Each structure stands twice: as structure tokens, then as C-alpha cells.
Amino acid sequence: MNLENKTVWITGATSGIGKELARQCAELGASVVLSARRVDVLEAVRDALPGGKQRHHIVRLDLADAEQLMVDAAAALENIGTIDILVNNGGISQRGFFLETELEVYRRLMDVNYLGTVALIKVVLPAMCASNQGSIVSIASVAGKCGSKLRTGYSGSKFAVVGMMDCLRAEVSEHGIHCLTVCPGYVQTDIAINALTGDGSAKGVSDSVIDEGLTTTECCQQILKAIDKKQDEVVIGKGVSGLAPTIKRFFPGLYAKLAAKRVAV
Ligand SMILES: NC(=O)c1ccc[n+]([C@@H]2O[C@H](COP(=O)([O-])OP(=O)(O)OC[C@H]3O[C@@H](n4cnc5c(N)ncnc54)[C@H](OP(=O)(O)O)[C@@H]3O)[C@@H](O)[C@H]2O)c1
């Protein structure tokens, strides 16, 4: 895949999947717009990319504040110009039983994972439609296709992303806009460490399932392949985490039994 003369905007670029995707895109020749909240980390990520600060941009965005995000992203877009590929990747997970989780945790998961994604698409999409080109990529999750314990809020927010992307694809296909929904299974990142527990505090330690998941390198190679092939949706995962959506689709009763038995932490 050749990304020379292409601009790729990636949220959640300070860590995990977003950071590795930025590296792979830069290796392929892209100019990358790096977004997240921690500017010092964004600067370190940018400086390590081929092309450094001459080729890449930093835009601080807080996905939890959709209104402010739209103001900040629109201002940045005026300087940056055309976006060829937007990757809505920034997000936060959850590890907590429904009965022990405060309402505020549900609100935060929806704000960051869903509304923040919608807000940034609203800023970037109009120019893509006007020029009849571009890709909108949203990193949802296998949890956006099927539920499991401890993730009622996370799964809800990711189901919302999957549904929104399906609708958006239907609306903008006539403009030639490609919409890709990525549903990763377990990937080795800080996602579990940063996951919200019932009271909204971070879990603070990783999970064995995450530590044994796909590497970010493998995951991002598959994301780029799906972008290149202009796929609508891709599930990326090894073992049960990659098979879960298929099991649920064809054997829903079996899936429900397995999900009720398994505590996936
Ligand atoms: N790892 C997995 O197993 C897995 C599986 C399925 C889906 N996913 C999805 O993949 C995406 C990337 O996650 P990851 O695994 O790479 O996790 P990660 O290592 O924890 O990275 C999360 C990224 O999201 C950013 N972020 C979090 N809250 C934010 C906010 N309020 N505003 C702006 N940026 C925010 C973080 O940046 P700052 O803290 O610097 O703001 C960080 O760059 C997420 O959407 C996640 O749901 C991951």
C-alpha cells in the first residue's frame, strides 16, 4: 500500500493500536495527524516517525468533550487541508459488573467511544463528500458485535459505533466515501490497564487475555489491508476473540452459554 501524498488523521495516537498505526502509515509515506490528550507523548510519537515534525501534525483532542472537539478539530483542519483517511481509534474500555457500575461510567464510555467519534466525523466528512473521496475508519471491537461479562457499557458504546458506521456507509456511498468498521479481538495494548472499573477509576493492571492477544503490529497490518481493499467491516483477532462474532451469528444459544460461563479478564 502506498500512502505517499496522503494525509491520515489518527485519534488515540499516544498508545497501542493508534501509535503503531501511525508508525506504519508514516513508513508507507503518509503525512499523519496525531491526536490524543497527552501532548508531550504525541510529540515523542511524532518525533520518532519517519519524516518527523516536518511531515506530521499534532492536534490535541479530548474525545470526552464533543463540542470542544469540534471547535478544535475544525480549527486544525483549516491549517492541515485535505484528510484522505480518518481513523477513529481513541477509546477506553471497562471492567465492571453492571450491578456495581455507576451511571457516570456509562456516560463516559458513550462520550469517549461514541460521541467523540461522531463529532470528529462531522468535522472531517463534509470536505470528503465535496471532493467525492476519502475513507472513514472506526475502530470498534468484537465487543461491538457480541457481549461478554464486565463490559456492558463498553459493548454498548461499541455496538453504537458499529450501527452508526453501517448507517453512515449507506448514506455516503453515493459520494464515493469508503466506511470501514474494524472489530479487533484482544490486542496487546494498555486497554485493560486504562479500563474503567465500577467507580470510574482505572483498573491499573492488564489482563491475561490482552497480554496473550495479537500484537499491535499484526493488528495494524490487517487494518491497513482492509483499508486498501476498501472492505466494509473486518474482524481481527486470534482464537476465540476472532471467532466470537461467527459463533454468535450461527449458534446464538451456544454463544450465550459460553458468554455466561466465561469471565474474560
Ligand atoms: N486492545 C484491544 O484488545 C482492543 C480490542 C478491541 C478494540 N480496541 C479498541 O482499539 C482502540 C485503541 O485502544 P488500544 O487498545 O490501543 O488502547 P490504549 O493503549 O489504552 O490506547 C487508547 C488511546 O485512546 C486515547 N484516549 C483515551 N481517552 C481519550 C480521550 N478522552 N480523548 C482522547 N483520546 C483518548 C489515549 O490517549 P490519551 O490518554 O493520551 O488521551 C490512547 O492513545 C480503542 O477504541 C479500543 O476500544 C482495542
PDBQT file of the ligand as one rigid body, heavy atoms in Angstrom, charges set to zero:
ROOT
HETATM    1  N1  LIG A 301      -6.559  -3.659  22.723  1.00  0.00    +0.000 N 
HETATM    2  C1  LIG A 301      -7.633  -4.380  22.490  1.00  0.00    +0.000 C 
HETATM    3  O1  LIG A 301      -7.705  -5.575  22.858  1.00  0.00    +0.000 OA
HETATM    4  C2  LIG A 301      -8.783  -3.784  21.731  1.00  0.00    +0.000 A 
HETATM    5  C3  LIG A 301      -9.781  -4.652  21.259  1.00  0.00    +0.000 A 
HETATM    6  C4  LIG A 301     -10.861  -4.116  20.568  1.00  0.00    +0.000 A 
HETATM    7  C5  LIG A 301     -10.943  -2.767  20.333  1.00  0.00    +0.000 A 
HETATM    8  N2  LIG A 301      -9.963  -1.944  20.802  1.00  0.00    +0.000 N 
HETATM    9  C6  LIG A 301     -10.113  -0.508  20.542  1.00  0.00    +0.000 C 
HETATM   10  O2  LIG A 301      -8.928  -0.003  19.981  1.00  0.00    +0.000 OA
HETATM   11  C7  LIG A 301      -8.840   1.399  20.251  1.00  0.00    +0.000 C 
HETATM   12  C8  LIG A 301      -7.437   1.723  20.736  1.00  0.00    +0.000 C 
HETATM   13  O3  LIG A 301      -7.220   1.153  22.004  1.00  0.00    +0.000 OA
HETATM   14  P1  LIG A 301      -5.836   0.500  22.468  1.00  0.00    +0.000 P 
HETATM   15  O4  LIG A 301      -6.082  -0.944  22.618  1.00  0.00    +0.000 OA
HETATM   16  O5  LIG A 301      -4.724   0.973  21.636  1.00  0.00    +0.000 OA
HETATM   17  O6  LIG A 301      -5.773   1.111  23.961  1.00  0.00    +0.000 OA
HETATM   18  P2  LIG A 301      -4.743   2.096  24.703  1.00  0.00    +0.000 P 
HETATM   19  O7  LIG A 301      -3.353   1.594  24.556  1.00  0.00    +0.000 OA
HETATM   20  O8  LIG A 301      -5.305   2.257  26.076  1.00  0.00    +0.000 OA
HETATM   21  O9  LIG A 301      -4.886   3.470  23.890  1.00  0.00    +0.000 OA
HETATM   22  C9  LIG A 301      -6.039   4.250  23.982  1.00  0.00    +0.000 C 
HETATM   23  C10 LIG A 301      -5.825   5.576  23.260  1.00  0.00    +0.000 C 
HETATM   24  O10 LIG A 301      -7.040   6.328  23.348  1.00  0.00    +0.000 OA
HETATM   25  C11 LIG A 301      -6.733   7.652  23.790  1.00  0.00    +0.000 C 
HETATM   26  N3  LIG A 301      -7.811   8.200  24.588  1.00  0.00    +0.000 N 
HETATM   27  C12 LIG A 301      -8.429   7.656  25.674  1.00  0.00    +0.000 A 
HETATM   28  N4  LIG A 301      -9.337   8.502  26.180  1.00  0.00    +0.000 NA
HETATM   29  C13 LIG A 301      -9.300   9.614  25.403  1.00  0.00    +0.000 A 
HETATM   30  C14 LIG A 301      -9.993  10.870  25.426  1.00  0.00    +0.000 A 
HETATM   31  N5  LIG A 301     -10.900  11.175  26.370  1.00  0.00    +0.000 N 
HETATM   32  N6  LIG A 301      -9.692  11.767  24.467  1.00  0.00    +0.000 NA
HETATM   33  C15 LIG A 301      -8.772  11.498  23.515  1.00  0.00    +0.000 A 
HETATM   34  N7  LIG A 301      -8.073  10.359  23.439  1.00  0.00    +0.000 NA
HETATM   35  C16 LIG A 301      -8.339   9.427  24.377  1.00  0.00    +0.000 A 
HETATM   36  C17 LIG A 301      -5.466   7.509  24.614  1.00  0.00    +0.000 C 
HETATM   37  O11 LIG A 301      -4.723   8.731  24.561  1.00  0.00    +0.000 OA
HETATM   38  P3  LIG A 301      -4.529   9.785  25.773  1.00  0.00    +0.000 P 
HETATM   39  O12 LIG A 301      -4.655   9.026  27.060  1.00  0.00    +0.000 OA
HETATM   40  O13 LIG A 301      -3.155  10.334  25.542  1.00  0.00    +0.000 OA
HETATM   41  O14 LIG A 301      -5.608  10.799  25.562  1.00  0.00    +0.000 OA
HETATM   42  C18 LIG A 301      -4.715   6.411  23.867  1.00  0.00    +0.000 C 
HETATM   43  O15 LIG A 301      -3.922   6.968  22.837  1.00  0.00    +0.000 OA
HETATM   44  C19 LIG A 301      -9.951   1.697  21.268  1.00  0.00    +0.000 C 
HETATM   45  O16 LIG A 301     -11.040   2.296  20.613  1.00  0.00    +0.000 OA
HETATM   46  C20 LIG A 301     -10.323   0.327  21.790  1.00  0.00    +0.000 C 
HETATM   47  O17 LIG A 301     -11.657   0.277  22.253  1.00  0.00    +0.000 OA
HETATM   48  C21 LIG A 301      -8.892  -2.422  21.485  1.00  0.00    +0.000 A 
ENDROOT
TORSDOF 0
